[in-house]
Amino acid sequence: MQTITPLVGSEKCDPQIVKQWAAEDFAITIGLLRECPYHGQPFKAHKKSLTRKALAAGLVDPLDPNVRAFNGNTNELFAAVERVTGGYGERCALCTAGDQEEFD
């Protein structure tokens, strides 16, 4: 996904939405989130959380478009990743909803 490109039909994309997408993509890249193979929705990976120290130790490429969305501010990126990953469950929300659906 190219986070800097505006959406089709719009002239400008909200910078906060771009940052949220970039944080989600970064969290998927480093393994904090996974994408559902059926729905493409993110959910938490079954790994222990990485600390900021571990992330700063070499997982951040300054040329990564996800980092550039934050103008290279890795502290803001890490805070956004923590905020975004906290909102997802252990399973894809659509898969979970399908499992709970009752059939007649």
Secondary structure, 3 states (H helix, E strand, C coil): CCCCCCCCCCCCCCHHHHHHHHHHHHHHHHCCEEECCCCCCEEECCCCCCCHHHHHCCCCCCCCHHHHCCCCCHHHHHHHHHHHHCCCCCCCHHHHHHHHCCCC
